[in-house]
Amino acid sequence: MMEGTAAGVPFVAVPPADETAPAALLAGWHLMDSPSSEQAMAEAVPMAGLQAWRVYFGLPLSGKRLPEGGPAEVFRRAGEDAVLNVFGPVTEQAAGEFPAALAELRDRLPGATGPLGVFGGSAGALVALEVLARGDAAITAAAVASPVVQLAPVIAANERRFGVAYAWSKRSREVAAHHDYVDRAPELTAPLLIVTGADDDVAVREPAEALREKVGAELVTVEGMAHEFPPGTPEAARVDAAFTEWFARRLRG
């Protein structure tokens, strides 16, 4: 396993099965819940055996890029305005910094000349979908788990979870509309796998099903899984198996 930064973005990279042969490159982003770091995501979803470099990026406002005050400060910002202070800027920054990080990794990772796939979980899935929609790189396949497919229902779920009321503004509604990938389905042109937990909130499951119908995605439902899939759990093993099988098919050669 290799750890470092690419174009200022922290990452963990795991080499392909055969380091002497050309390899695909899979780039992904972790959850804000567990697994909540690039290292934890690499442990939870290792996708071992693939002829691909697996690169796990750290999200902004997490890990090495936590603001002063740490997780408590992130939680404070979310409580003040989850859309404009957390979801919006994290996704915008992560998607915006991806092309330069990708270009650097293509040069640094031996043999990483093959097709590109992207993946993510929850807030990291939001980044993967945004990267796919932007079309800054040619993406052969994508996979998301416990995905944030529409931002507004997730904000409503957090209102229920924390017993708060979110004060929508014109700007936050614009950000939420931008991150409605059911509405933006025509921009998602690569084959897509969606993995959801049978016990996850309807704010995740129902938009995921709507996106599946819109783009013809493959959908895997993991029984007994809620939103998180911590490393070493049966839920993580199921997500890993689904991702591994999907990318083995889609990135063959």
BALOBA-1460 file (C-alpha; in Angstrom, 3 decimals):
// residues 253
<rec num="1" residu="m" x="0.000" y="0.000" z="0.000"/>
<rec num="2" residu="m" x="1.257" y="3.458" z="-0.938"/>
<rec num="3" residu="e" x="0.271" y="6.639" z="0.927"/>
<rec num="4" residu="g" x="0.949" y="10.185" z="-0.203"/>
<rec num="5" residu="t" x="-0.514" y="13.219" z="-1.905"/>
<rec num="6" residu="a" x="-1.223" y="13.872" z="-5.578"/>
<rec num="7" residu="a" x="-1.747" y="17.493" z="-6.614"/>
<rec num="8" residu="g" x="-2.267" y="18.195" z="-2.921"/>
<rec num="9" residu="v" x="-4.899" y="15.473" z="-2.453"/>
<rec num="10" residu="p" x="-4.159" y="12.784" z="0.176"/>
<rec num="11" residu="f" x="-4.540" y="9.236" z="-1.077"/>
<rec num="12" residu="v" x="-3.906" y="5.572" z="-0.408"/>
<rec num="13" residu="a" x="-3.081" y="3.389" z="-3.422"/>
<rec num="14" residu="v" x="-3.075" y="-0.402" z="-3.633"/>
<rec num="15" residu="p" x="-1.212" y="-2.078" z="-6.534"/>
<rec num="16" residu="p" x="-2.717" y="-4.450" z="-9.106"/>
<rec num="17" residu="a" x="-2.494" y="-8.225" z="-8.913"/>
<rec num="18" residu="d" x="0.376" y="-8.196" z="-11.444"/>
<rec num="19" residu="e" x="2.572" y="-5.144" z="-10.966"/>
<rec num="20" residu="t" x="4.573" y="-5.930" z="-14.111"/>
<rec num="21" residu="a" x="1.585" y="-5.685" z="-16.480"/>
<rec num="22" residu="p" x="-0.556" y="-2.740" z="-17.604"/>
<rec num="23" residu="a" x="-3.363" y="-2.002" z="-15.179"/>
<rec num="24" residu="a" x="-6.641" y="-0.160" z="-14.947"/>
<rec num="25" residu="l" x="-7.016" y="2.650" z="-12.428"/>
<rec num="26" residu="l" x="-9.899" y="2.842" z="-9.962"/>
<rec num="27" residu="a" x="-10.329" y="6.106" z="-8.057"/>
<rec num="28" residu="g" x="-12.755" y="6.535" z="-5.191"/>
<rec num="29" residu="w" x="-13.871" y="8.510" z="-2.166"/>
<rec num="30" residu="h" x="-14.891" y="7.399" z="1.326"/>
<rec num="31" residu="l" x="-17.973" y="8.124" z="3.425"/>
<rec num="32" residu="m" x="-18.324" y="10.770" z="6.113"/>
<rec num="33" residu="d" x="-19.719" y="7.887" z="8.196"/>
<rec num="34" residu="s" x="-17.732" y="4.640" z="8.528"/>
<rec num="35" residu="p" x="-15.508" y="3.959" z="6.613"/>
<rec num="36" residu="s" x="-14.677" y="7.641" z="7.069"/>
<rec num="37" residu="s" x="-11.091" y="7.897" z="5.785"/>
<rec num="38" residu="e" x="-9.094" y="6.827" z="2.759"/>
<rec num="39" residu="q" x="-7.306" y="4.179" z="4.844"/>
<rec num="40" residu="a" x="-10.571" y="2.783" z="6.226"/>
<rec num="41" residu="m" x="-12.148" y="2.733" z="2.763"/>
<rec num="42" residu="a" x="-9.151" y="0.786" z="1.454"/>
<rec num="43" residu="e" x="-9.648" y="-1.753" z="4.262"/>
<rec num="44" residu="a" x="-13.411" y="-1.994" z="3.776"/>
<rec num="45" residu="v" x="-13.418" y="-2.225" z="-0.033"/>
<rec num="46" residu="p" x="-9.979" y="-3.528" z="-1.087"/>
<rec num="47" residu="m" x="-11.164" y="-5.116" z="-4.362"/>
<rec num="48" residu="a" x="-8.263" y="-7.559" z="-4.087"/>
<rec num="49" residu="g" x="-7.219" y="-9.523" z="-7.136"/>
<rec num="50" residu="l" x="-8.175" y="-6.922" z="-9.729"/>
<rec num="51" residu="q" x="-5.652" y="-5.992" z="-12.374"/>
<rec num="52" residu="a" x="-6.064" y="-2.383" z="-11.338"/>
<rec num="53" residu="w" x="-4.516" y="0.219" z="-9.123"/>
<rec num="54" residu="r" x="-7.105" y="1.119" z="-6.478"/>
<rec num="55" residu="v" x="-6.724" y="4.713" z="-5.313"/>
<rec num="56" residu="y" x="-8.671" y="5.960" z="-2.294"/>
<rec num="57" residu="f" x="-8.767" y="9.751" z="-1.974"/>
<rec num="58" residu="g" x="-9.307" y="11.636" z="1.268"/>
<rec num="59" residu="l" x="-12.286" y="13.990" z="1.215"/>
<rec num="60" residu="p" x="-11.881" y="17.676" z="2.039"/>
<rec num="61" residu="l" x="-12.807" y="18.453" z="5.674"/>
<rec num="62" residu="s" x="-11.623" y="14.990" z="6.736"/>
<rec num="63" residu="g" x="-8.443" y="13.229" z="7.824"/>
<rec num="64" residu="k" x="-5.358" y="15.307" z="7.059"/>
<rec num="65" residu="r" x="-7.593" y="18.135" z="5.860"/>
<rec num="66" residu="l" x="-9.721" y="18.560" z="8.962"/>
<rec num="67" residu="p" x="-10.114" y="22.224" z="9.894"/>
<rec num="68" residu="e" x="-8.861" y="23.601" z="13.191"/>
<rec num="69" residu="g" x="-11.192" y="22.194" z="15.818"/>
<rec num="70" residu="g" x="-11.335" y="18.776" z="14.147"/>
<rec num="71" residu="p" x="-14.552" y="16.776" z="13.697"/>
<rec num="72" residu="a" x="-16.363" y="19.017" z="16.181"/>
<rec num="73" residu="e" x="-15.765" y="21.982" z="13.879"/>
<rec num="74" residu="v" x="-17.086" y="20.053" z="10.865"/>
<rec num="75" residu="f" x="-20.176" y="19.110" z="12.872"/>
<rec num="76" residu="r" x="-20.619" y="22.759" z="13.891"/>
<rec num="77" residu="r" x="-20.415" y="23.884" z="10.280"/>
<rec num="78" residu="a" x="-22.936" y="21.227" z="9.262"/>
<rec num="79" residu="g" x="-25.280" y="22.362" z="12.006"/>
<rec num="80" residu="e" x="-25.002" y="25.928" z="10.752"/>
<rec num="81" residu="d" x="-25.661" y="24.988" z="7.101"/>
<rec num="82" residu="a" x="-25.045" y="21.411" z="5.965"/>
<rec num="83" residu="v" x="-25.577" y="22.198" z="2.283"/>
<rec num="84" residu="l" x="-23.496" y="25.368" z="1.935"/>
<rec num="85" residu="n" x="-20.824" y="24.558" z="4.527"/>
<rec num="86" residu="v" x="-20.269" y="20.829" z="4.023"/>
<rec num="87" residu="f" x="-21.949" y="18.881" z="1.207"/>
<rec num="88" residu="g" x="-21.627" y="21.582" z="-1.438"/>
<rec num="89" residu="p" x="-18.015" y="22.694" z="-0.855"/>
<rec num="90" residu="v" x="-16.694" y="19.190" z="-0.141"/>
<rec num="91" residu="t" x="-18.144" y="17.822" z="-3.386"/>
<rec num="92" residu="e" x="-17.094" y="20.850" z="-5.415"/>
<rec num="93" residu="q" x="-13.510" y="20.746" z="-4.143"/>
<rec num="94" residu="a" x="-13.108" y="16.968" z="-4.449"/>
<rec num="95" residu="a" x="-14.470" y="16.883" z="-7.996"/>
<rec num="96" residu="g" x="-12.491" y="19.965" z="-8.997"/>
<rec num="97" residu="e" x="-9.157" y="18.630" z="-7.756"/>
<rec num="98" residu="f" x="-9.618" y="15.199" z="-9.332"/>
<rec num="99" residu="p" x="-8.283" y="15.839" z="-12.872"/>
<rec num="100" residu="a" x="-4.913" y="17.127" z="-11.669"/>
<rec num="101" residu="a" x="-4.583" y="14.336" z="-9.090"/>
<rec num="102" residu="l" x="-5.482" y="11.753" z="-11.732"/>
<rec num="103" residu="a" x="-2.897" y="13.104" z="-14.172"/>
<rec num="104" residu="e" x="-0.181" y="12.964" z="-11.526"/>
<rec num="105" residu="l" x="-1.096" y="9.414" z="-10.504"/>
<rec num="106" residu="r" x="-1.075" y="8.209" z="-14.108"/>
<rec num="107" residu="d" x="2.586" y="9.241" z="-14.162"/>
<rec num="108" residu="r" x="3.509" y="7.963" z="-10.702"/>
<rec num="109" residu="l" x="1.791" y="4.571" z="-10.517"/>
<rec num="110" residu="p" x="3.665" y="1.948" z="-12.575"/>
<rec num="111" residu="g" x="1.557" y="0.525" z="-15.386"/>
<rec num="112" residu="a" x="-1.553" y="2.615" z="-14.589"/>
<rec num="113" residu="t" x="-2.311" y="3.142" z="-18.273"/>
<rec num="114" residu="g" x="-5.563" y="1.196" z="-18.548"/>
<rec num="115" residu="p" x="-9.199" y="2.269" z="-18.346"/>
<rec num="116" residu="l" x="-10.510" y="4.440" z="-15.535"/>
<rec num="117" residu="g" x="-13.245" y="3.579" z="-13.060"/>
<rec num="118" residu="v" x="-14.624" y="5.687" z="-10.211"/>
<rec num="119" residu="f" x="-16.379" y="4.656" z="-7.010"/>
<rec num="120" residu="g" x="-17.558" y="6.059" z="-3.705"/>
<rec num="121" residu="g" x="-19.773" y="5.677" z="-0.690"/>
<rec num="122" residu="s" x="-22.395" y="8.102" z="0.663"/>
<rec num="123" residu="a" x="-20.837" y="11.598" z="0.409"/>
<rec num="124" residu="g" x="-17.989" y="9.988" z="-1.553"/>
<rec num="125" residu="a" x="-20.577" y="8.631" z="-3.982"/>
<rec num="126" residu="l" x="-21.768" y="12.209" z="-4.439"/>
<rec num="127" residu="v" x="-18.235" y="13.052" z="-5.578"/>
<rec num="128" residu="a" x="-18.043" y="10.037" z="-7.888"/>
<rec num="129" residu="l" x="-21.358" y="10.962" z="-9.539"/>
<rec num="130" residu="e" x="-20.262" y="14.587" z="-9.929"/>
<rec num="131" residu="v" x="-16.956" y="13.520" z="-11.501"/>
<rec num="132" residu="l" x="-18.854" y="11.232" z="-13.858"/>
<rec num="133" residu="a" x="-21.341" y="13.977" z="-14.765"/>
<rec num="134" residu="r" x="-18.622" y="16.562" z="-15.433"/>
<rec num="135" residu="g" x="-16.913" y="14.386" z="-18.018"/>
<rec num="136" residu="d" x="-13.432" y="15.767" z="-17.301"/>
<rec num="137" residu="a" x="-12.020" y="12.255" z="-17.747"/>
<rec num="138" residu="a" x="-13.043" y="9.272" z="-19.857"/>
<rec num="139" residu="i" x="-14.636" y="6.902" z="-17.342"/>
<rec num="140" residu="t" x="-15.327" y="3.302" z="-18.322"/>
<rec num="141" residu="a" x="-17.441" y="2.312" z="-15.304"/>
<rec num="142" residu="a" x="-18.615" y="3.626" z="-11.934"/>
<rec num="143" residu="a" x="-19.853" y="2.063" z="-8.700"/>
<rec num="144" residu="v" x="-21.460" y="3.708" z="-5.678"/>
<rec num="145" residu="a" x="-22.620" y="2.367" z="-2.312"/>
<rec num="146" residu="s" x="-25.119" y="3.917" z="0.121"/>
<rec num="147" residu="p" x="-25.110" y="6.761" z="-2.396"/>
<rec num="148" residu="v" x="-26.265" y="10.332" z="-1.999"/>
<rec num="149" residu="v" x="-28.140" y="10.525" z="-5.305"/>
<rec num="150" residu="q" x="-30.346" y="13.489" z="-4.386"/>
<rec num="151" residu="l" x="-29.124" y="15.921" z="-1.751"/>
<rec num="152" residu="a" x="-32.462" y="17.347" z="-0.599"/>
<rec num="153" residu="p" x="-33.872" y="14.039" z="0.750"/>
<rec num="154" residu="v" x="-30.636" y="13.458" z="2.692"/>
<rec num="155" residu="i" x="-31.005" y="16.857" z="4.345"/>
<rec num="156" residu="a" x="-34.554" y="15.868" z="5.294"/>
<rec num="157" residu="a" x="-33.228" y="12.590" z="6.733"/>
<rec num="158" residu="n" x="-30.701" y="14.505" z="8.830"/>
<rec num="159" residu="e" x="-33.502" y="16.724" z="10.091"/>
<rec num="160" residu="r" x="-35.261" y="13.595" z="11.352"/>
<rec num="161" residu="r" x="-32.023" y="12.100" z="12.690"/>
<rec num="162" residu="f" x="-30.896" y="15.146" z="14.675"/>
<rec num="163" residu="g" x="-34.260" y="16.722" z="15.442"/>
<rec num="164" residu="v" x="-33.478" y="19.974" z="13.648"/>
<rec num="165" residu="a" x="-35.055" y="22.059" z="10.896"/>
<rec num="166" residu="y" x="-32.884" y="23.111" z="7.962"/>
<rec num="167" residu="a" x="-33.501" y="26.668" z="6.723"/>
<rec num="168" residu="w" x="-33.423" y="26.450" z="2.942"/>
<rec num="169" residu="s" x="-32.213" y="29.501" z="1.023"/>
<rec num="170" residu="k" x="-32.158" y="30.303" z="-2.669"/>
<rec num="171" residu="r" x="-28.479" y="29.393" z="-2.837"/>
<rec num="172" residu="s" x="-28.820" y="26.101" z="-0.952"/>
<rec num="173" residu="r" x="-31.747" y="25.106" z="-3.181"/>
<rec num="174" residu="e" x="-29.555" y="25.773" z="-6.208"/>
<rec num="175" residu="v" x="-26.798" y="23.568" z="-4.765"/>
<rec num="176" residu="a" x="-29.286" y="20.784" z="-3.986"/>
<rec num="177" residu="a" x="-30.729" y="21.012" z="-7.498"/>
<rec num="178" residu="h" x="-27.231" y="20.721" z="-8.938"/>
<rec num="179" residu="h" x="-26.687" y="17.550" z="-6.917"/>
<rec num="180" residu="d" x="-29.865" y="15.851" z="-8.085"/>
<rec num="181" residu="y" x="-28.460" y="13.051" z="-10.215"/>
<rec num="182" residu="v" x="-31.868" y="11.614" z="-10.995"/>
<rec num="183" residu="d" x="-32.579" y="14.884" z="-12.771"/>
<rec num="184" residu="r" x="-29.061" y="14.891" z="-14.263"/>
<rec num="185" residu="a" x="-29.204" y="11.233" z="-15.306"/>
<rec num="186" residu="p" x="-28.460" y="12.007" z="-18.999"/>
<rec num="187" residu="e" x="-25.027" y="13.275" z="-17.901"/>
<rec num="188" residu="l" x="-24.124" y="9.904" z="-16.350"/>
<rec num="189" residu="t" x="-22.964" y="8.119" z="-19.468"/>
<rec num="190" residu="a" x="-20.784" y="5.312" z="-18.049"/>
<rec num="191" residu="p" x="-22.205" y="1.968" z="-16.844"/>
<rec num="192" residu="l" x="-23.157" y="2.310" z="-13.193"/>
<rec num="193" residu="l" x="-23.472" y="-0.096" z="-10.261"/>
<rec num="194" residu="i" x="-25.520" y="0.991" z="-7.237"/>
<rec num="195" residu="v" x="-25.239" y="-0.866" z="-3.923"/>
<rec num="196" residu="t" x="-27.753" y="-0.021" z="-1.205"/>
<rec num="197" residu="g" x="-28.476" y="-1.324" z="2.262"/>
<rec num="198" residu="a" x="-31.902" y="-2.871" z="2.754"/>
<rec num="199" residu="d" x="-32.067" y="-1.091" z="6.133"/>
<rec num="200" residu="d" x="-30.853" y="2.301" z="4.920"/>
<rec num="201" residu="d" x="-33.077" y="5.382" z="5.082"/>
<rec num="202" residu="v" x="-35.646" y="5.903" z="2.316"/>
<rec num="203" residu="a" x="-33.768" y="9.148" z="1.563"/>
<rec num="204" residu="v" x="-31.026" y="6.952" z="0.106"/>
<rec num="205" residu="r" x="-32.926" y="3.906" z="-1.143"/>
<rec num="206" residu="e" x="-35.711" y="5.614" z="-3.095"/>
<rec num="207" residu="p" x="-33.497" y="8.046" z="-5.083"/>
<rec num="208" residu="a" x="-31.112" y="5.153" z="-5.805"/>
<rec num="209" residu="e" x="-33.974" y="3.141" z="-7.267"/>
<rec num="210" residu="a" x="-35.123" y="6.149" z="-9.294"/>
<rec num="211" residu="l" x="-31.606" y="6.576" z="-10.696"/>
<rec num="212" residu="r" x="-31.421" y="2.875" z="-11.496"/>
<rec num="213" residu="e" x="-34.568" y="3.186" z="-13.575"/>
<rec num="214" residu="k" x="-33.338" y="6.335" z="-15.324"/>
<rec num="215" residu="v" x="-29.917" y="5.052" z="-16.409"/>
<rec num="216" residu="g" x="-30.428" y="1.287" z="-16.442"/>
<rec num="217" residu="a" x="-27.897" y="0.806" z="-13.654"/>
<rec num="218" residu="e" x="-27.308" y="-2.501" z="-11.935"/>
<rec num="219" residu="l" x="-28.627" y="-2.504" z="-8.373"/>
<rec num="220" residu="v" x="-27.440" y="-4.729" z="-5.525"/>
<rec num="221" residu="t" x="-29.322" y="-4.623" z="-2.217"/>
<rec num="222" residu="v" x="-27.417" y="-5.820" z="0.841"/>
<rec num="223" residu="e" x="-29.727" y="-7.394" z="3.412"/>
<rec num="224" residu="g" x="-29.055" y="-6.299" z="6.979"/>
<rec num="225" residu="m" x="-27.023" y="-3.254" z="5.932"/>
<rec num="226" residu="a" x="-28.031" y="0.247" z="6.953"/>
<rec num="227" residu="h" x="-25.869" y="3.125" z="5.696"/>
<rec num="228" residu="e" x="-22.391" y="2.354" z="6.960"/>
<rec num="229" residu="f" x="-20.125" y="-0.573" z="6.070"/>
<rec num="230" residu="p" x="-17.167" y="-0.453" z="8.509"/>
<rec num="231" residu="p" x="-14.004" y="-2.427" z="7.665"/>
<rec num="232" residu="g" x="-14.151" y="-6.071" z="8.656"/>
<rec num="233" residu="t" x="-17.943" y="-6.309" z="8.775"/>
<rec num="234" residu="p" x="-20.153" y="-8.617" z="6.674"/>
<rec num="235" residu="e" x="-21.665" y="-5.475" z="5.131"/>
<rec num="236" residu="a" x="-18.266" y="-4.279" z="3.931"/>
<rec num="237" residu="a" x="-17.551" y="-7.740" z="2.515"/>
<rec num="238" residu="r" x="-20.773" y="-7.609" z="0.487"/>
<rec num="239" residu="v" x="-20.008" y="-4.151" z="-0.872"/>
<rec num="240" residu="d" x="-16.465" y="-5.243" z="-1.700"/>
<rec num="241" residu="a" x="-17.693" y="-8.365" z="-3.496"/>
<rec num="242" residu="a" x="-20.172" y="-6.367" z="-5.553"/>
<rec num="243" residu="f" x="-17.605" y="-3.721" z="-6.521"/>
<rec num="244" residu="t" x="-14.951" y="-6.331" z="-7.319"/>
<rec num="245" residu="e" x="-17.224" y="-8.385" z="-9.563"/>
<rec num="246" residu="w" x="-18.521" y="-5.265" z="-11.306"/>
<rec num="247" residu="f" x="-15.129" y="-3.784" z="-12.122"/>
<rec num="248" residu="a" x="-13.705" y="-7.191" z="-13.087"/>
<rec num="249" residu="r" x="-16.385" y="-7.364" z="-15.774"/>
<rec num="250" residu="r" x="-16.332" y="-3.744" z="-16.889"/>
<rec num="251" residu="l" x="-12.572" y="-3.094" z="-16.915"/>
<rec num="252" residu="r" x="-11.483" y="-6.427" z="-18.347"/>
<rec num="253" residu="g" x="-8.299" y="-5.974" z="-20.353"/>
